């Protein structure tokens, strides 16, 4: 049975897609330039945090696509909720310490913050869905 996704879901999905595109553009256009300007310790932080952001965005999109499959009737809600790793990488993706972002380019810090806030929102949605339907 196909149902229409809610406006909230659609907005979250659209926001995630925009953020993925924004991150991609940063990685292609700015990151190589900014990386060269950093000292080795900051380069390591940049690498660590960009991998963390990539993990967040990957997990967000995987979760949203799973929800879209439920809305499209491709899988049941029970099947989606029984998957123990529907939103994986919580320890890596939730990690955020202000000192980890010190010395990083401002554009990257903005993307890190956006991806962190979006991951937190999706994690809350996942938790609510699991409590509601389990």
Secondary structure, 3 states (H helix, E strand, C coil): CCCCCCHHHHHHHHHHHHHHHHHHHHHHHHHHHHHHCCCHHHHHHHHHHHHHHHHHHHHHHHHHHHHHHHHCCCCCHHHHHHCCCCCCCHHHHHCCCHHHHCCCCHHHHHHHHHHHHHHHHHHHHHHHHHHHHC
